[in-house]
Amino acid sequence: VTAGKHVIVVGAGIIGASIAWHLTRAGARVTIIDAESGGGVATAASFAWINASWGNPLPYFKLRRRSMAEWRRLAEEVPEIRPSWCGGLLWELPEEQLLAYEQEHRAWGYDIRRVDCAEAARIEPNLIDPPDLALHIAEEGAVEPLAATKALLADAQARGARLLPATIVTGLLYGNGAVTGIASTADELAADEVVLAAGVGTAALAAMLGVRVPMTTPPALLAYSRPYRRLLNGLVMPPGMELRQTADGRIVASVGFDLADPAGAEEIARQRYATVKLLLRGAADLEFDFHMLGYRPMPADGFPIIGRAKDLRGLYLAVTHSGITLAPAVGLFAADELIGGRRDQLMLSYNLARFG
Ligand SMILES: Cc1cc2nc3c(=O)[nH]c(=O)nc-3n(C[C@H](O)[C@H](O)[C@H](O)COP(=O)(O)OP(=O)(O)OC[C@H]3O[C@@H](n4cnc5c(N)ncnc54)[C@H](O)[C@@H]3O)c2cc1C
């Protein structure tokens, strides 16, 4: 499409919001449709650590790192987003892996350094038992995911995008080898392009046209305290847990990427949250408040699926894990591809065609 064409974005989570915002800024006419009120489902349940951390190959590291830079750019353009560049203190890996991670990522240019017990205690003075060896990554951060997504949606709307909440997309209109719009619980709507950024709902929508999007939806569990006085300066990653303190003072802990039975989620969250008190000085009155069980949109090989579906014109897919980290780059690159036909180098590995 060229600027001025109509693009429907299905899904108003962080991925759809970022694509819609970047498309609108580039001059497209954008309609965002969401089954809920807007702000996303996985997005609202996310831990929201912005990182290019361990366990990924170099091309994916580069995409994530680029997106970290794009977060800084986006937050200047939409000041209400307010990411916190609080840094991360990490010792969740065994020593050998920790050191290998540091060496590899330092060579890749990541702002990562080894810290001893005294330095860890300086970074996070409320740790009862600071680790003898940890890594500090000053350039990492977090956002409040729901607030950031709503800020993006509001700014996109202020620039002319239209948001249709409480509207379920029930079908994709198709003719002459191209997707031409959507059917929904409200009206049918024609468009030059339809972007599926529907999180865990993406595969079902694409399947309506026989497009297979290989993905799983693993559950993941967060536990939140009531708002509390400031105990944490940044992200803290001890073995088996990830912690941060939200803008409103809640200490949120990622307590389960391995849930066998989501039915027992609240009890598991409660039990595991008890260990948070043992980690932090001054946490005696810290109270568990609620849990959030989220389902992660996880492409089958763990990497993003961003781009067109083979030879089907008018359809664009955008589904990814780590969507909080990746949203600014995905939004920028997807808008560029939809409007200018350019596919950024960093995106070359992430099309659907890789699954054959
Ligand atoms: C517990 C947890 C922790 C995480 N931690 C991190 C982290 O630390 N860092 C990180 O980068 N990422 C993290 N992630 C992953 C990240 O949150 C997701 O990758 C990201 O939120 C995906 O955003 P999305 O917009 O694709 O999906 P969503 O936020 O789910 O948005 C999709 C939207 O599509 C709508 N939709 C679906 N089907 C339809 C339909 N048929 N019609 C209309 N609307 C529809 C839904 O209502 C929803 O609003 C975590 C995820 C979870 C669950």
The ligand as an SDF file (V2000), in Angstrom:
LIG
                    3D

 53 58  0  0  0  0  0  0  0  0999 V2000
    3.3550  -13.9240   32.0600 C   0  0  0  0  0  0  0  0  0  0  0  0
    4.0050  -13.3190   30.8500 C   0  0  0  0  0  0  0  0  0  0  0  0
    5.2470  -12.7360   30.9950 C   0  0  0  0  0  0  0  0  0  0  0  0
    5.8630  -12.1560   29.8830 C   0  0  0  0  0  0  0  0  0  0  0  0
    7.0480  -11.5220   30.0650 N   0  0  0  0  0  0  0  0  0  0  0  0
    7.5990  -10.8270   29.0250 C   0  0  0  0  0  0  0  0  0  0  0  0
    8.7510  -10.0280   29.2610 C   0  0  0  0  0  0  0  0  0  0  0  0
    9.2540   -9.9550   30.3790 O   0  0  0  0  0  0  0  0  0  0  0  0
    9.2650   -9.3380   28.1900 N   0  0  0  0  0  0  0  0  0  0  0  0
    8.7020   -9.3960   26.9410 C   0  0  0  0  0  0  0  0  0  0  0  0
    9.2220   -8.7560   26.0290 O   0  0  0  0  0  0  0  0  0  0  0  0
    7.6030  -10.1390   26.7060 N   0  0  0  0  0  0  0  0  0  0  0  0
    7.0340  -10.8510   27.7260 C   0  0  0  0  0  0  0  0  0  0  0  0
    5.9110  -11.5980   27.5200 N   0  0  0  0  0  0  0  0  0  0  0  0
    5.3760  -11.7200   26.1520 C   0  0  0  0  0  0  0  0  0  0  0  0
    4.5790  -10.4990   25.7190 C   0  0  0  0  0  0  0  0  0  0  0  0
    3.7380  -10.0850   26.7680 O   0  0  0  0  0  0  0  0  0  0  0  0
    3.7670  -10.8400   24.4770 C   0  0  0  0  0  0  0  0  0  0  0  0
    4.6400  -11.2910   23.4610 O   0  0  0  0  0  0  0  0  0  0  0  0
    2.9940   -9.6290   23.9600 C   0  0  0  0  0  0  0  0  0  0  0  0
    2.2190   -9.0500   24.9760 O   0  0  0  0  0  0  0  0  0  0  0  0
    2.1200  -10.0220   22.7910 C   0  0  0  0  0  0  0  0  0  0  0  0
    1.3590   -8.9120   22.4260 O   0  0  0  0  0  0  0  0  0  0  0  0
    0.2020   -9.0440   21.3490 P   0  0  0  0  0  0  0  0  0  0  0  0
   -0.2490   -7.6660   21.0580 O   0  0  0  0  0  0  0  0  0  0  0  0
    0.6960   -9.8830   20.2190 O   0  0  0  0  0  0  0  0  0  0  0  0
   -0.9170   -9.9450   22.0580 O   0  0  0  0  0  0  0  0  0  0  0  0
   -2.1190   -9.5150   23.0370 P   0  0  0  0  0  0  0  0  0  0  0  0
   -1.7050   -8.5600   24.0630 O   0  0  0  0  0  0  0  0  0  0  0  0
   -2.7270  -10.7960   23.5170 O   0  0  0  0  0  0  0  0  0  0  0  0
   -3.1270   -8.7580   22.0810 O   0  0  0  0  0  0  0  0  0  0  0  0
   -3.8720   -9.4370   21.1020 C   0  0  0  0  0  0  0  0  0  0  0  0
   -5.2390   -8.8040   21.0330 C   0  0  0  0  0  0  0  0  0  0  0  0
   -5.9580   -9.4210   19.9710 O   0  0  0  0  0  0  0  0  0  0  0  0
   -7.3140   -9.4620   20.3340 C   0  0  0  0  0  0  0  0  0  0  0  0
   -7.9690  -10.4930   19.5320 N   0  0  0  0  0  0  0  0  0  0  0  0
   -7.6580  -11.8060   19.4370 C   0  0  0  0  0  0  0  0  0  0  0  0
   -8.4930  -12.4300   18.5990 N   0  0  0  0  0  0  0  0  0  0  0  0
   -9.3570  -11.4870   18.1390 C   0  0  0  0  0  0  0  0  0  0  0  0
  -10.4750  -11.5060   17.2470 C   0  0  0  0  0  0  0  0  0  0  0  0
  -10.8730  -12.6220   16.6120 N   0  0  0  0  0  0  0  0  0  0  0  0
  -11.1480  -10.3510   17.0140 N   0  0  0  0  0  0  0  0  0  0  0  0
  -10.7600   -9.2010   17.6430 C   0  0  0  0  0  0  0  0  0  0  0  0
   -9.7230   -9.1300   18.4790 N   0  0  0  0  0  0  0  0  0  0  0  0
   -9.0330  -10.2530   18.7430 C   0  0  0  0  0  0  0  0  0  0  0  0
   -7.2950   -9.7610   21.8300 C   0  0  0  0  0  0  0  0  0  0  0  0
   -8.4900   -9.3160   22.4450 O   0  0  0  0  0  0  0  0  0  0  0  0
   -6.0730   -8.9880   22.2920 C   0  0  0  0  0  0  0  0  0  0  0  0
   -6.4120   -7.7280   22.8290 O   0  0  0  0  0  0  0  0  0  0  0  0
    5.2510  -12.1970   28.6050 C   0  0  0  0  0  0  0  0  0  0  0  0
    3.9920  -12.7670   28.4690 C   0  0  0  0  0  0  0  0  0  0  0  0
    3.3660  -13.3280   29.5840 C   0  0  0  0  0  0  0  0  0  0  0  0
    1.9930  -13.8990   29.4230 C   0  0  0  0  0  0  0  0  0  0  0  0
  1  2  1  0
  2  3  1  0
  2 52  2  0
  3  4  2  0
  4  5  1  0
  4 50  1  0
  5  6  2  0
  6  7  1  0
  6 13  1  0
  7  8  2  0
  7  9  1  0
  9 10  1  0
 10 11  2  0
 10 12  1  0
 12 13  2  0
 13 14  1  0
 14 15  1  0
 14 50  1  0
 15 16  1  0
 16 17  1  0
 16 18  1  0
 18 19  1  0
 18 20  1  0
 20 21  1  0
 20 22  1  0
 22 23  1  0
 23 24  1  0
 24 25  2  0
 24 26  1  0
 24 27  1  0
 27 28  1  0
 28 29  2  0
 28 30  1  0
 28 31  1  0
 31 32  1  0
 32 33  1  0
 33 34  1  0
 33 48  1  0
 34 35  1  0
 35 36  1  0
 35 46  1  0
 36 37  1  0
 36 45  1  0
 37 38  2  0
 38 39  1  0
 39 40  1  0
 39 45  2  0
 40 41  1  0
 40 42  2  0
 42 43  1  0
 43 44  2  0
 44 45  1  0
 46 47  1  0
 46 48  1  0
 48 49  1  0
 50 51  2  0
 51 52  1  0
 52 53  1  0
M  END
$$$$
